[in-house]
């Protein structure tokens, strides 16, 4: 991509990698464990502010990304140990409330975060073409790391335990699965790469504000992307993210004034007709039914 396309397509590919990393992160708690988490925007926004503040303090960019990742991971582990005691819609409400609480803190703590005016991040040097490629590769590396982690979890004892929790948490606890520990690990994993993505995104756009960093729309988009490709799968979040970004870009280009409404309708239809995602669709059964109907029609 960086050697064959212009900056527009590189920007589009960067967004695909960014959302792919976020969807893979959400997949740990939402896909494998089956907990409806809406904390993605909280983790990404926290990583954005942590990375931006550290860079403004003079820390090198990559080191600021690493420190922001560690900070968000510790935050998620501490909060997760408490919030995961809730289940179902109580957990969903608690996780989405955390986004609003952090947004208010960022808006009011003006001495540190800039308040409602936002926070400027030092502009990356080297020109727009060079910067576009640097941030594309950065997002790509994070997405690949999130995918490798997903592959490891999927084939490990942790993945088996999370699937058991998804199917029946009480039964999993009875047969010896360490439910609280597994859920906390999954919740922390769902925050690790979100924090990294947030820190990279702040460096990429060179400006963050509370309404952008802690956007509720983001925390709704990411689960939709994961479910579109297939929640609880290794490749589903990446496929769903790529399709969602391309679909969103196409609708935005064709219907500028109504693109959000049209996109909302499309999302509802996709969830209604593809509840298990593209990778969980039984294509063999689908085509068999189609061929059977065709043969019946010909015979008649």
BAFI-3210 file (N, C-alpha, C; in Angstrom, 3 decimals, decimal comma, padded with zeros to 6 digits):
// residues 300
n [1|2|3|4|5|6|7|8|9|10|11|12|13|14|15|16|17|18|19|20|21|22|23|24|25|26|27|28|29|30|31|32|33|34|35|36|37|38|39|40|41|42|43|44|45|46|47|48|49|50|51|52|53|54|55|56|57|58|59|60|61|62|63|64|65|66|67|68|69|70|71|72|73|74|75|76|77|78|79|80|81|82|83|84|85|86|87|88|89|90|91|92|93|94|95|96|97|98|99|100|101|102|103|104|105|106|107|108|109|110|111|112|113|114|115|116|117|118|119|120|121|122|123|124|125|126|127|128|129|130|131|132|133|134|135|136|137|138|139|140|141|142|143|144|145|146|147|148|149|150|151|152|153|154|155|156|157|158|159|160|161|162|163|164|165|166|167|168|169|170|171|172|173|174|175|176|177|178|179|180|181|182|183|184|185|186|187|188|189|190|191|192|193|194|195|196|197|198|199|200|201|202|203|204|205|206|207|208|209|210|211|212|213|214|215|216|217|218|219|220|221|222|223|224|225|226|227|228|229|230|231|232|233|234|235|236|237|238|239|240|241|242|243|244|245|246|247|248|249|250|251|252|253|254|255|256|257|258|259|260|261|262|263|264|265|266|267|268|269|270|271|272|273|274|275|276|277|278|279|280|281|282|283|284|285|286|287|288|289|290|291|292|293|294|295|296|297|298|299|300]
n.u [000,799|001,829|003,687|002,358|000,038|-001,743|-001,881|-004,528|-005,580|-003,749|-004,371|-006,949|-006,353|-004,923|-006,943|-008,407|-006,597|-006,424|-009,096|-009,293|-007,480|-008,783|-011,207|-010,321|-009,345|-011,703|-012,893|-011,865|-013,179|-015,842|-016,370|-015,191|-015,631|-018,205|-019,229|-020,958|-019,199|-018,675|-016,460|-014,483|-014,054|-013,361|-010,878|-009,343|-009,484|-008,271|-005,706|-005,001|-004,879|-002,954|-000,664|-000,417|-000,003|002,398|004,111|004,027|005,345|007,906|008,767|010,016|008,303|007,621|008,273|006,442|004,104|004,400|004,422|001,869|000,331|000,952|-000,062|-002,853|-003,435|-002,968|-004,915|-007,252|-007,076|-007,382|-009,881|-011,439|-011,464|-013,345|-015,656|-016,414|-017,812|-020,405|-023,112|-024,459|-026,829|-026,293|-023,524|-022,995|-024,095|-022,491|-019,956|-020,262|-020,843|-018,402|-017,029|-018,290|-017,698|-014,880|-014,707|-015,848|-013,991|-011,718|-012,651|-012,941|-010,524|-008,611|-006,011|-004,286|-005,261|-006,151|-008,806|-012,039|-011,055|-009,252|-006,221|-003,090|-000,826|002,639|003,653|004,370|007,501|008,862|007,296|004,136|003,795|005,725|004,971|002,408|002,984|004,513|002,657|000,795|002,233|002,659|000,063|-000,551|001,301|000,415|-002,137|-001,431|-000,084|-002,195|-003,717|-002,043|-002,026|-004,714|-004,794|-003,174|-004,674|-007,011|-006,236|-005,489|-005,642|-006,888|-008,590|-010,360|-011,502|-012,767|-014,683|-016,245|-017,255|-018,759|-020,771|-021,997|-021,734|-022,029|-021,965|-019,396|-017,885|-018,481|-017,229|-014,594|-013,336|-011,509|-013,273|-013,452|-010,764|-010,174|-012,001|-011,089|-008,552|-009,277|-010,676|-008,627|-006,912|-008,561|-008,141|-005,448|-004,349|-006,054|-005,282|-002,730|-003,395|-004,868|-002,850|-001,159|-002,958|-003,408|-000,902|-000,933|-003,088|-002,472|-003,947|-006,285|-009,507|-011,939|-014,561|-014,008|-012,054|-013,328|-015,615|-018,943|-019,962|-017,845|-017,525|-019,722|-019,443|-017,267|-018,015|-019,991|-018,491|-016,962|-018,959|-020,010|-018,010|-017,621|-017,953|-015,828|-014,088|-010,982|-010,277|-012,496|-012,940|-011,077|-011,892|-014,524|-013,986|-012,600|-014,597|-016,574|-015,337|-014,862|-017,497|-018,607|-017,090|-017,846|-020,622|-020,570|-019,311|-021,192|-023,637|-023,666|-025,136|-026,896|-025,558|-025,003|-027,508|-028,255|-026,168|-026,692|-029,120|-028,235|-026,474|-028,244|-029,751|-027,752|-027,009|-029,418|-029,900|-027,487|-026,660|-024,642|-022,386|-020,175|-018,243|-019,352|-021,462|-023,336|-022,314|-022,341|-024,750|-026,409|-026,005|-026,739|-029,473|-030,267|-029,630|-031,312|-033,859|-033,731|-033,612|-036,086|-037,770|-037,115|-037,907|-040,645]
n.v [-001,218|001,422|001,899|001,919|003,433|006,600|009,277|009,342|006,707|005,444|006,637|005,599|002,873|002,986|003,606|001,236|-000,597|000,541|000,363|-002,371|-003,280|-002,284|-003,681|-006,336|-006,179|-005,684|-008,095|-009,961|-009,660|-009,228|-011,016|-013,620|-013,978|-013,055|-010,776|-007,745|-005,272|-001,766|-000,165|000,629|003,220|004,569|003,429|003,970|006,779|007,414|006,424|008,159|010,700|010,158|009,530|011,968|013,886|013,000|013,299|016,083|016,737|016,215|013,642|011,058|010,049|007,260|006,031|007,312|006,188|003,537|003,848|004,923|002,735|000,888|002,269|002,413|-000,307|-001,079|000,493|-000,663|-003,258|-002,784|-001,445|-003,341|-005,535|-004,741|-003,844|-006,055|-007,656|-007,183|-008,190|-008,898|-006,494|-004,707|-004,665|-003,648|-001,057|-000,027|-000,072|001,687|003,974|004,602|005,725|008,222|009,339|009,593|011,345|013,660|014,177|014,739|017,047|018,845|018,931|021,079|022,103|020,011|018,537|020,415|020,911|021,769|022,999|021,359|019,521|020,171|018,280|017,651|018,147|015,646|015,328|015,548|015,716|015,361|013,008|011,188|011,032|009,922|007,321|006,379|006,330|004,621|002,171|001,908|001,564|-000,783|-002,603|-002,697|-003,804|-006,329|-007,370|-007,489|-009,380|-011,649|-012,072|-012,699|-015,092|-016,684|-016,687|-017,900|-020,519|-021,400|-022,315|-020,238|-019,171|-021,335|-021,341|-018,823|-019,215|-021,105|-019,532|-017,793|-019,471|-020,611|-019,158|-019,767|-022,577|-022,946|-021,940|-023,833|-026,134|-025,612|-023,514|-020,554|-018,024|-015,201|-014,385|-015,024|-013,402|-010,865|-010,857|-011,006|-008,593|-006,785|-007,366|-006,422|-003,767|-003,171|-002,873|-000,935|001,285|001,678|002,232|004,580|006,359|006,438|007,489|010,067|011,230|011,104|012,769|015,078|016,575|016,504|016,257|016,236|015,424|014,113|012,202|010,582|009,483|008,422|007,197|005,747|003,668|002,192|001,515|-000,299|-002,852|-003,531|-003,854|-006,091|-008,050|-008,085|-009,337|-011,653|-012,525|-013,736|-015,122|-015,639|-014,245|-012,722|-010,056|-008,464|-008,727|-007,743|-005,097|-004,029|-004,244|-002,618|-000,066|000,455|000,385|002,492|004,649|004,637|005,126|007,619|009,166|009,114|009,924|012,527|014,180|012,458|010,278|009,139|008,328|006,458|004,643|003,725|002,339|000,332|-001,022|-002,029|-003,787|-005,585|-006,734|-007,898|-009,800|-011,146|-012,380|-013,910|-013,149|-012,897|-014,957|-017,003|-017,833|-020,364|-021,358|-023,612|-024,867|-022,825|-022,559|-025,105|-025,167|-023,258|-024,479|-026,683|-025,519|-024,520|-026,878|-028,013|-026,129|-026,445|-029,083|-028,877]
n.w [000,000|000,897|-001,133|-003,502|-003,495|-003,099|-000,608|000,291|000,094|001,716|004,130|004,422|004,645|007,009|008,832|008,637|009,771|012,316|013,333|013,092|015,046|017,324|017,206|017,423|019,998|021,503|021,051|022,836|025,349|024,624|022,501|023,050|025,877|026,039|027,264|027,253|026,588|026,671|026,762|025,064|023,925|026,246|026,969|024,672|024,580|027,027|026,542|024,464|025,730|027,702|026,147|024,718|026,752|027,864|025,664|025,328|027,607|026,930|026,419|024,270|021,248|020,667|023,086|024,710|023,708|024,575|027,381|027,745|026,982|029,021|031,231|030,646|030,610|033,295|034,513|033,431|034,496|037,238|037,396|036,091|037,833|039,648|038,221|036,771|038,431|038,050|035,890|032,592|031,456|033,474|033,675|031,103|031,273|033,315|032,073|029,898|031,269|032,353|030,225|029,968|032,473|032,376|030,243|031,333|033,355|031,802|030,583|032,713|034,077|033,393|033,702|033,219|031,008|029,199|029,106|027,791|025,534|024,377|023,558|022,250|020,322|019,818|016,483|014,120|012,642|009,296|007,035|005,187|003,569|004,498|007,197|006,940|006,125|008,257|010,401|009,335|009,237|011,960|013,043|011,678|012,759|015,409|015,023|014,000|016,209|018,019|016,683|016,757|019,506|019,828|018,384|020,018|022,416|021,510|021,111|023,562|027,084|028,346|026,345|026,076|028,631|028,624|026,629|027,896|029,988|028,468|027,498|029,832|032,717|035,468|035,482|034,494|036,608|038,517|037,571|037,927|036,560|036,728|037,091|037,726|037,515|034,829|033,474|034,214|033,053|030,336|030,085|030,610|028,473|026,461|026,706|026,370|023,675|022,788|024,263|023,148|020,468|020,873|021,802|019,552|017,697|018,731|018,255|015,526|014,580|015,899|017,685|020,321|021,825|024,487|023,602|021,228|021,868|023,748|022,458|022,168|019,917|018,831|020,647|020,078|017,429|017,244|018,496|016,602|014,255|014,968|015,352|012,799|011,250|012,756|015,930|018,522|016,911|015,094|012,760|012,187|013,411|011,968|009,287|009,508|010,315|008,085|006,077|007,203|007,359|004,610|003,688|005,166|004,184|001,489|001,599|002,847|000,884|-001,183|-000,093|001,484|003,260|004,499|005,387|007,923|008,881|006,901|007,168|009,749|009,346|007,622|009,339|011,278|009,689|008,904|011,365|012,002|009,958|009,879|012,477|013,619|012,278|009,387|009,196|010,648|009,237|007,701|004,914|003,257|003,860|003,101|000,297|-000,426|000,138|-001,688|-004,144|-003,946|-004,029|-006,595|-008,118|-007,492|-008,655|-011,373|-011,772|-011,370]
ca.u [000,000|002,588|004,498|001,519|-001,157|-001,537|-002,134|-005,925|-005,736|-002,949|-005,193|-008,034|-005,757|-004,577|-008,180|-008,739|-005,715|-006,789|-010,336|-009,023|-006,883|-009,812|-012,173|-009,653|-009,287|-013,039|-013,244|-011,472|-014,209|-017,174|-016,526|-014,884|-016,295|-019,621|-019,633|-021,213|-018,396|-018,692|-015,353|-013,443|-013,770|-012,690|-009,477|-008,659|-009,353|-007,275|-004,408|-004,735|-004,452|-001,697|000,402|-000,268|000,577|003,802|004,864|004,168|006,330|009,235|009,110|010,000|006,982|007,413|008,294|005,152|003,114|004,584|003,985|000,412|-000,200|001,091|-000,988|-004,223|-003,555|-003,110|-006,229|-008,272|-006,983|-007,929|-011,317|-012,087|-011,672|-014,554|-016,827|-016,803|-018,710|-021,744|-023,370|-025,527|-027,018|-025,669|-022,136|-023,002|-024,326|-021,301|-018,836|-020,503|-020,777|-016,995|-016,668|-018,791|-016,954|-013,561|-014,890|-016,057|-012,715|-010,868|-013,197|-012,822|-009,135|-008,042|-004,576|-003,544|-005,786|-006,590|-010,243|-012,843|-010,297|-008,454|-004,782|-002,262|000,267|003,716|003,476|005,423|008,355|009,228|006,413|002,891|003,935|006,493|004,154|001,315|003,517|004,937|001,493|000,190|002,982|002,460|-001,244|-000,479|002,032|-000,468|-003,175|-000,825|000,165|-003,502|-004,140|-001,230|-002,547|-005,987|-004,466|-002,680|-005,798|-007,969|-005,748|-004,961|-006,580|-007,653|-009,677|-011,342|-012,219|-013,646|-015,832|-017,106|-017,944|-019,742|-021,900|-022,688|-020,735|-022,197|-021,474|-017,940|-017,353|-018,669|-016,298|-013,224|-012,781|-011,311|-014,098|-013,071|-009,423|-010,241|-012,714|-010,212|-007,516|-009,902|-010,985|-007,349|-006,477|-009,392|-007,700|-004,024|-004,101|-006,835|-004,414|-001,685|-004,033|-005,194|-001,623|-000,725|-003,936|-003,146|000,273|-001,300|-003,933|-001,810|-004,887|-007,361|-010,475|-012,734|-015,680|-013,478|-011,322|-014,267|-016,839|-019,835|-020,143|-016,751|-017,749|-020,779|-018,949|-016,326|-018,733|-020,672|-017,468|-016,612|-020,099|-020,159|-017,096|-017,820|-017,422|-015,268|-013,264|-009,647|-010,202|-013,727|-012,819|-010,346|-012,771|-015,614|-013,472|-012,322|-015,866|-017,281|-014,671|-015,136|-018,918|-018,802|-016,483|-018,654|-021,889|-020,255|-019,004|-022,370|-024,764|-022,977|-026,066|-027,687|-024,745|-025,106|-028,800|-028,195|-025,251|-027,402|-030,073|-027,451|-025,963|-029,362|-030,079|-026,679|-027,115|-030,662|-029,794|-026,233|-026,399|-023,401|-021,273|-019,896|-017,459|-020,165|-022,567|-023,225|-022,403|-022,686|-026,187|-027,066|-025,972|-027,497|-030,879|-030,486|-029,631|-032,496|-034,993|-033,600|-033,951|-037,533|-038,399|-036,917|-038,728|-042,050]
ca.v [000,000|002,674|002,084|001,891|004,268|007,960|009,473|009,063|005,267|005,097|007,051|004,626|001,640|003,235|003,470|-000,187|-001,202|001,070|-000,270|-003,797|-003,479|-002,037|-004,783|-007,507|-005,960|-005,898|-009,498|-010,748|-009,604|-009,291|-012,170|-014,883|-014,067|-012,747|-009,646|-006,589|-004,139|-000,521|000,602|000,870|004,650|004,972|003,009|004,701|008,173|007,480|006,276|009,381|011,757|009,769|009,712|013,386|014,599|012,596|013,928|017,507|016,846|016,022|012,231|010,622|009,606|005,816|005,735|007,784|005,172|002,374|004,220|005,052|001,369|000,313|002,979|001,981|-001,713|-001,100|001,067|-001,657|-004,379|-002,352|-001,197|-004,581|-006,393|-004,289|-003,717|-007,368|-008,319|-006,998|-009,047|-008,509|-005,085|-003,916|-004,470|-002,770|000,314|000,388|000,169|002,894|005,106|004,932|006,624|009,553|009,840|010,017|012,541|014,794|014,463|015,404|018,382|019,708|019,025|021,905|022,314|018,867|018,057|021,497|021,093|021,718|023,524|020,289|019,463|020,061|017,314|018,032|017,640|014,720|015,952|014,726|015,922|014,569|011,678|010,349|010,832|009,004|005,965|006,000|006,001|003,411|001,014|001,808|000,944|-002,151|-003,414|-002,903|-004,748|-007,662|-007,834|-007,862|-010,627|-012,737|-012,319|-013,402|-016,457|-017,388|-016,881|-018,823|-021,896|-021,634|-022,630|-019,021|-019,114|-022,358|-020,868|-017,711|-019,785|-021,713|-018,428|-017,281|-020,402|-020,688|-018,720|-020,499|-023,940|-022,859|-021,765|-025,088|-027,170|-025,261|-022,396|-019,358|-017,084|-013,800|-014,143|-015,073|-012,212|-009,707|-010,935|-010,658|-007,161|-006,079|-007,513|-005,563|-002,380|-002,996|-002,325|000,303|002,339|001,933|002,885|005,939|007,158|006,643|008,367|011,431|011,709|011,163|013,935|016,216|017,332|015,698|016,952|015,245|014,882|013,212|011,086|009,709|009,509|007,279|006,516|004,785|002,499|001,407|001,029|-001,414|-004,130|-003,830|-004,378|-007,452|-008,933|-008,187|-010,375|-012,883|-012,400|-014,970|-015,768|-015,059|-013,330|-011,967|-008,622|-007,780|-008,698|-006,828|-003,721|-003,617|-004,055|-001,478|001,175|000,656|000,707|003,841|005,604|004,675|005,802|009,022|009,841|009,193|010,571|013,315|014,730|011,421|009,061|008,509|007,639|005,294|003,684|003,124|001,362|-000,796|-001,760|-002,767|-004,890|-006,580|-007,456|-008,679|-010,935|-011,864|-012,255|-014,580|-012,628|-013,525|-016,188|-018,042|-018,159|-021,714|-021,182|-024,896|-025,042|-021,771|-022,907|-026,349|-024,779|-022,552|-025,469|-027,515|-024,757|-024,434|-028,172|-028,174|-025,269|-027,058|-030,293|-028,453]
ca.w [000,000|000,919|-002,330|-004,698|-003,370|-002,614|000,816|000,612|000,313|002,892|005,272|004,542|005,160|008,410|009,596|008,683|010,780|013,629|013,771|013,235|016,370|018,338|017,160|017,994|021,445|022,059|020,858|024,006|026,379|024,033|021,629|023,723|027,178|025,880|028,105|026,372|027,043|025,902|027,342|024,059|023,841|027,489|026,902|023,604|024,999|028,087|025,890|023,704|026,643|028,347|025,173|024,383|027,895|027,977|024,573|025,632|028,687|026,355|026,230|022,858|020,822|020,817|024,517|025,226|023,331|025,450|028,731|027,702|026,944|030,369|032,112|030,343|031,022|034,752|034,808|033,093|035,436|038,527|037,236|035,688|038,998|040,339|037,349|036,250|039,376|037,486|034,736|031,675|031,146|034,527|033,248|029,938|031,753|034,050|031,163|029,098|032,196|032,537|029,133|030,296|033,627|031,912|029,405|032,239|034,016|030,818|030,316|033,881|034,538|032,320|033,891|032,683|029,723|028,333|029,243|026,574|024,388|023,795|023,821|021,049|020,407|018,905|015,113|013,688|011,635|008,151|005,896|005,221|002,967|005,423|008,390|006,607|006,087|009,615|011,221|008,768|009,712|013,398|013,255|011,158|013,732|016,563|014,620|013,915|017,577|018,581|016,030|017,307|020,849|019,639|017,973|021,203|023,341|020,901|021,200|024,903|028,160|028,591|025,371|026,427|029,800|028,250|025,910|028,921|030,652|027,509|027,401|031,117|033,694|036,724|035,278|034,369|037,958|039,248|037,099|038,272|035,794|037,555|036,337|037,968|036,975|033,374|033,006|034,411|032,017|029,063|030,117|030,491|027,080|025,614|026,882|026,068|022,340|022,668|024,765|022,149|019,328|021,272|021,836|018,159|017,051|019,183|017,512|014,106|014,297|016,565|018,526|020,895|022,660|025,224|022,832|020,199|022,476|024,456|021,672|022,356|018,635|018,665|021,496|019,451|016,134|017,359|018,606|015,330|013,347|015,393|015,087|011,350|010,777|013,530|017,279|019,045|015,888|014,969|011,616|012,055|013,670|010,897|008,119|009,806|010,331|006,710|005,383|007,792|006,941|003,187|003,571|005,706|003,262|000,265|001,900|003,123|-000,374|-002,041|000,589|002,498|004,252|005,159|005,478|009,236|008,965|006,016|007,783|010,873|008,821|007,108|010,491|011,862|008,782|008,966|012,636|011,991|009,032|010,123|013,915|013,977|011,500|008,097|009,332|011,285|008,342|007,138|003,463|002,637|004,024|002,334|-001,120|-000,606|000,079|-002,942|-005,224|-003,776|-004,539|-008,057|-008,677|-007,340|-009,660|-012,693|-011,836|-011,529]
c.u [000,844|003,382|003,654|000,376|-000,790|-001,967|-003,576|-006,111|-004,884|-003,708|-006,320|-007,511|-005,354|-005,797|-008,606|-007,895|-006,084|-008,048|-010,171|-008,423|-007,912|-010,823|-011,575|-009,567|-010,639|-013,422|-012,891|-012,596|-015,603|-017,410|-016,329|-015,645|-017,781|-020,127|-019,785|-020,496|-018,525|-017,590|-014,301|-013,056|-013,051|-011,200|-008,716|-008,463|-008,308|-005,866|-004,016|-004,197|-003,134|-000,518|000,658|000,404|002,055|004,657|005,066|005,185|007,751|009,646|009,094|008,692|006,732|007,404|006,998|004,043|003,193|004,075|002,469|-000,252|-000,161|000,084|-002,424|-004,434|-003,743|-004,470|-007,325|-008,254|-007,614|-009,438|-012,055|-012,369|-012,942|-015,786|-017,308|-017,610|-020,168|-021,893|-024,441|-025,596|-026,458|-024,203|-022,065|-023,175|-023,101|-020,143|-019,030|-020,512|-019,334|-016,506|-017,074|-018,043|-015,582|-013,650|-015,074|-014,764|-011,780|-011,343|-012,937|-011,375|-008,311|-006,536|-003,733|-003,957|-006,173|-008,073|-010,984|-012,127|-009,437|-006,978|-004,037|-001,091|001,366|003,575|004,662|006,203|008,644|008,336|005,213|003,027|004,654|005,670|003,031|001,796|003,958|003,738|000,724|000,902|002,792|001,134|-001,246|000,215|001,153|-001,558|-002,626|-000,517|-001,137|-003,988|-003,343|-001,672|-003,864|-005,749|-003,992|-003,827|-006,761|-007,548|-005,254|-006,060|-007,457|-008,832|-010,759|-012,183|-013,178|-014,860|-016,800|-017,907|-019,034|-020,976|-022,698|-021,681|-020,822|-021,669|-019,956|-017,285|-017,421|-017,657|-014,838|-012,591|-012,682|-011,983|-013,624|-011,714|-009,448|-010,933|-011,842|-009,102|-008,085|-010,200|-009,709|-006,809|-007,286|-008,978|-006,282|-003,813|-004,953|-006,009|-003,315|-002,249|-004,365|-003,973|-001,108|-001,656|-003,720|-001,939|-000,044|-002,072|-003,404|-002,753|-005,953|-008,231|-011,342|-013,854|-015,215|-012,830|-012,251|-015,628|-017,668|-020,002|-019,067|-017,019|-018,914|-020,310|-018,159|-017,029|-019,452|-019,683|-017,127|-017,724|-020,345|-019,261|-017,310|-017,161|-016,925|-014,460|-011,931|-009,600|-011,415|-013,589|-012,098|-011,217|-013,910|-015,176|-013,222|-013,617|-016,608|-016,668|-014,947|-016,600|-019,197|-018,253|-017,309|-019,958|-021,655|-019,995|-020,245|-023,509|-024,219|-023,921|-026,783|-026,877|-024,868|-026,418|-028,792|-027,297|-025,905|-028,385|-029,347|-026,940|-027,060|-029,721|-029,023|-026,761|-028,341|-030,514|-028,505|-025,877|-025,092|-022,193|-021,013|-019,172|-018,235|-021,376|-022,327|-023,428|-022,803|-024,185|-026,958|-027,139|-026,731|-028,983|-031,199|-030,575|-030,875|-033,736|-034,949|-033,995|-035,460|-038,281|-038,294|-037,802|-040,194|-042,294]
c.v [001,287|002,946|002,213|002,900|005,664|008,063|009,174|007,575|004,793|005,478|006,056|003,312|001,787|003,095|002,005|-000,891|-000,741|000,396|-001,784|-004,114|-003,285|-003,183|-006,072|-007,386|-006,229|-007,373|-010,361|-010,804|-009,776|-010,531|-013,484|-015,026|-013,758|-011,632|-008,390|-005,336|-002,957|000,413|000,988|002,331|005,156|004,636|003,784|006,160|008,347|007,330|007,516|010,479|011,419|009,980|011,170|014,159|014,262|013,212|015,417|017,742|016,592|014,586|011,879|009,930|008,120|005,421|006,192|006,796|003,970|002,676|004,373|003,682|000,723|000,951|002,515|000,534|-001,837|-000,556|000,035|-002,829|-004,015|-002,169|-002,493|-005,503|-006,021|-004,349|-005,068|-008,192|-008,166|-007,857|-008,421|-007,024|-004,184|-003,633|-003,518|-001,310|000,834|000,725|001,428|004,141|005,545|005,877|008,051|010,158|010,352|011,251|013,785|015,175|015,207|016,827|019,345|019,906|019,808|022,107|021,207|018,521|019,164|021,747|020,963|022,240|022,459|020,434|019,278|019,117|017,753|017,355|016,770|015,347|014,988|014,891|015,001|013,167|010,716|010,031|009,829|007,562|005,479|005,562|004,809|002,166|000,816|001,118|-000,508|-003,077|-003,710|-003,910|-006,172|-008,229|-008,260|-009,173|-011,819|-013,085|-013,079|-014,858|-017,286|-017,693|-017,927|-020,274|-022,261|-022,014|-021,423|-018,911|-020,129|-021,915|-019,737|-018,203|-020,452|-020,642|-017,871|-018,172|-020,470|-020,380|-019,501|-021,936|-023,960|-022,725|-023,074|-026,150|-026,764|-024,163|-021,177|-018,171|-015,647|-013,468|-014,107|-013,831|-010,962|-009,683|-010,511|-009,162|-006,335|-006,176|-006,633|-004,102|-002,131|-002,297|-001,093|001,483|002,694|002,677|004,338|006,847|007,441|007,617|009,825|012,024|011,917|012,452|015,203|017,080|016,380|016,582|015,909|014,616|013,918|011,977|010,090|009,734|008,245|006,492|005,464|003,510|001,649|000,802|-000,267|-002,750|-004,523|-004,415|-005,828|-008,431|-009,098|-009,280|-011,700|-012,767|-013,754|-015,750|-015,033|-013,997|-012,411|-010,478|-007,858|-007,648|-007,702|-005,380|-003,203|-003,348|-002,829|-000,155|001,473|001,032|002,125|004,896|005,740|005,431|007,281|009,791|010,052|009,997|011,369|013,761|013,662|010,171|008,381|007,742|006,368|004,219|002,986|002,061|000,116|-001,658|-002,615|-003,974|-005,992|-007,403|-008,371|-009,940|-011,739|-011,778|-012,899|-014,077|-013,437|-014,863|-017,322|-018,411|-019,523|-021,623|-022,479|-025,141|-024,042|-022,141|-024,205|-026,057|-024,112|-023,524|-026,351|-026,809|-024,677|-025,747|-028,430|-027,369|-025,895|-028,287|-029,936|-027,967]
c.w [000,000|-000,356|-003,597|-004,665|-002,893|-001,160|001,212|000,936|001,498|004,161|005,508|005,125|006,630|009,301|009,701|009,742|012,181|014,167|013,915|014,589|017,472|018,381|017,730|019,510|022,091|022,011|022,069|025,039|025,793|023,202|022,355|025,043|027,104|026,775|027,233|026,859|026,093|026,402|026,321|023,978|025,082|027,422|025,828|023,985|026,083|027,513|025,100|024,609|027,324|027,398|024,857|025,510|028,052|026,870|024,814|026,754|028,204|026,136|024,746|022,504|021,094|022,288|025,178|024,885|024,276|026,858|028,796|027,701|028,331|031,325|031,900|030,780|032,530|035,173|034,559|034,070|036,777|038,439|036,913|036,858|039,757|039,444|036,830|037,248|038,938|036,238|033,844|031,431|032,247|034,179|032,060|030,347|032,497|033,133|030,330|029,981|032,414|031,441|029,466|031,479|033,206|031,022|030,266|032,954|033,060|030,521|031,465|034,349|033,501|032,476|033,268|031,263|028,744|028,375|027,927|025,347|023,721|024,098|022,501|021,307|019,438|017,540|014,721|012,536|010,485|006,949|005,915|004,651|003,906|006,665|008,128|006,629|007,462|010,448|010,650|009,283|011,213|013,715|012,782|012,152|014,947|016,224|014,547|015,299|018,256|017,978|016,568|018,731|020,778|019,264|019,162|022,166|022,800|021,088|022,589|025,883|028,484|027,634|025,662|027,629|029,485|027,470|026,888|029,659|029,759|027,469|028,700|032,221|034,995|036,613|035,155|035,738|038,739|038,839|037,271|037,458|036,705|036,862|036,500|037,373|035,460|032,812|033,135|033,370|030,665|028,990|029,982|029,069|026,138|025,707|026,383|024,729|022,059|023,164|023,781|020,953|019,661|021,273|020,424|017,451|017,455|018,460|016,044|013,787|014,956|017,399|019,044|021,784|023,346|024,410|021,747|020,812|023,143|023,757|021,864|021,051|018,404|019,443|021,007|018,125|016,267|017,583|017,326|014,331|013,686|015,066|013,599|010,783|011,474|014,887|017,778|018,029|015,774|013,875|011,496|012,313|012,569|009,656|008,339|009,795|008,922|005,949|005,899|007,335|005,470|002,964|004,057|004,760|001,993|000,494|002,155|001,836|-001,243|-001,408|001,777|003,621|005,060|005,459|006,839|009,394|008,125|006,619|008,972|010,431|008,324|008,260|011,120|011,004|008,840|010,244|012,639|011,137|009,226|011,611|014,349|013,218|010,245|008,246|009,988|010,440|007,712|005,629|002,762|002,693|003,177|000,864|-001,397|-000,707|-001,245|-004,113|-005,154|-004,325|-006,059|-008,713|-008,596|-008,404|-011,047|-012,852|-012,049|-012,962]
res [x|x|x|x|x|x|x|x|x|x|x|x|x|x|x|x|x|x|x|x|x|x|x|x|x|x|x|x|x|x|x|x|x|x|x|x|x|x|x|x|x|x|x|x|x|x|x|x|x|x|x|x|x|x|x|x|x|x|x|x|x|x|x|x|x|x|x|x|x|x|x|x|x|x|x|x|x|x|x|x|x|x|x|x|x|x|x|x|x|x|x|x|x|x|x|x|x|x|x|x|x|x|x|x|x|x|x|x|x|x|x|x|x|x|x|x|x|x|x|x|x|x|x|x|x|x|x|x|x|x|x|x|x|x|x|x|x|x|x|x|x|x|x|x|x|x|x|x|x|x|x|x|x|x|x|x|x|x|x|x|x|x|x|x|x|x|x|x|x|x|x|x|x|x|x|x|x|x|x|x|x|x|x|x|x|x|x|x|x|x|x|x|x|x|x|x|x|x|x|x|x|x|x|x|x|x|x|x|x|x|x|x|x|x|x|x|x|x|x|x|x|x|x|x|x|x|x|x|x|x|x|x|x|x|x|x|x|x|x|x|x|x|x|x|x|x|x|x|x|x|x|x|x|x|x|x|x|x|x|x|x|x|x|x|x|x|x|x|x|x|x|x|x|x|x|x|x|x|x|x|x|x|x|x|x|x|x|x|x|x|x|x|x|x|x|x|x|x|x|x]
***
